[in-house]
Amino acid sequence: MVKCYQKFHEGIEKMQKIDHQLLKRLQNLSMVEVDEAKKDQILEELNKFLEFVDILDELDYSGVEATFSPIEASAPLRKDEPSPHPEVGQKILQNAPKSEDNFFIVPKIIE
């Protein structure tokens, strides 16, 4: 991921500042209409975000391995065993629109 980011940003000094013309182009590309009264506020927020990206871009991340999470842990899995309290399952099934043989009956969604 880091190498891909480096290649993408090769030769780019800083992110471009967003002005009204660029915002209009982004609106057209994304097919999103921005309320005229909120355009200045949105421009300010987008430019603050780009300033933050520029700050992150200045960080030295050489030698840092890309990760999905900073925490090296995984969720422990439990065994798939029936509950020792069958009355709980029965109460849940009583609230279901349809059930049969302790299973929920749902409408077919894929043909």
C-alpha positions in Angstrom: 0.0 0.0 0.0 2.8 2.4 0.9 4.6 1.8 -2.4 1.4 2.3 -4.4 0.8 5.6 -2.5 4.4 6.7 -3.2 4.0 6.0 -7.0 0.7 7.8 -7.1 2.1 10.9 -5.4 5.4 10.9 -7.3 6.1 14.5 -8.4 3.2 16.0 -6.5 4.2 18.7 -4.0 0.9 19.4 -2.3 -2.7 18.7 -2.8 -4.5 21.2 -5.0 -6.8 23.8 -3.2 -10.4 23.3 -4.0 -12.2 26.4 -5.4 -15.7 27.0 -6.6 -14.9 25.8 -10.1 -13.4 22.6 -8.9 -16.3 22.0 -6.5 -18.7 22.4 -9.4 -16.7 19.8 -11.4 -16.7 17.4 -8.5 -20.5 17.9 -8.2 -20.9 17.0 -11.8 -18.6 13.9 -11.6 -20.2 12.6 -8.4 -23.7 13.6 -9.4 -24.2 15.3 -6.0 -25.9 18.6 -5.7 -24.6 21.0 -3.1 -26.9 23.6 -1.6 -25.8 27.0 -2.6 -26.0 28.3 1.0 -23.6 25.6 2.1 -21.0 25.8 -0.6 -18.6 28.1 1.3 -18.8 25.9 4.4 -18.1 22.7 2.3 -15.2 24.4 0.5 -13.7 25.4 3.9 -14.1 21.8 5.3 -12.7 20.2 2.1 -9.7 22.5 2.2 -9.1 21.8 5.9 -9.1 18.1 5.0 -6.6 18.6 2.2 -4.3 20.5 4.7 -4.5 17.6 7.0 -3.6 15.2 4.2 -0.6 17.5 3.4 0.5 17.2 7.1 0.2 13.4 6.9 2.2 13.4 3.6 5.1 15.0 5.4 5.5 12.1 7.8 8.4 9.7 7.3 6.8 6.3 6.9 9.8 4.6 5.4 10.4 1.2 7.1 6.8 1.1 8.4 4.9 -2.0 7.2 1.4 -1.4 6.0 -1.3 -2.9 8.3 -5.0 -3.1 8.5 -5.2 -2.5 12.3 -2.7 -1.2 14.8 -3.8 -3.9 17.2 -2.3 -7.3 16.7 -5.3 -9.3 18.0 -8.1 -11.3 16.6 -11.6 -12.0 17.9 -11.6 -15.4 19.6 -14.1 -17.8 18.0 -16.4 -19.9 20.1 -17.8 -23.3 19.3 -21.1 -23.3 17.5 -23.1 -25.2 20.1 -26.8 -25.1 20.9 -27.8 -22.9 23.8 -28.3 -24.5 27.1 -31.5 -22.4 27.5 -34.0 -23.6 24.8 -36.7 -21.4 26.2 -34.8 -18.3 24.9 -34.8 -19.6 21.4 -38.5 -20.4 21.6 -39.3 -16.8 22.8 -37.3 -15.5 19.8 -39.1 -17.7 17.4 -42.5 -16.7 18.8 -41.8 -13.1 17.7 -40.9 -14.2 14.1 -43.5 -13.8 11.4 -42.9 -17.4 10.3 -41.0 -20.3 11.8 -40.9 -24.1 11.3 -39.0 -26.8 13.3 -37.0 -24.2 15.3 -35.9 -22.3 12.1 -36.9 -18.9 10.8 -38.9 -19.0 7.5 -37.9 -16.1 5.2 -39.1 -15.1 1.7 -37.0 -16.3 -1.2 -34.9 -13.4 -2.5 -32.8 -15.0 -5.2 -34.3 -16.9 -8.1 
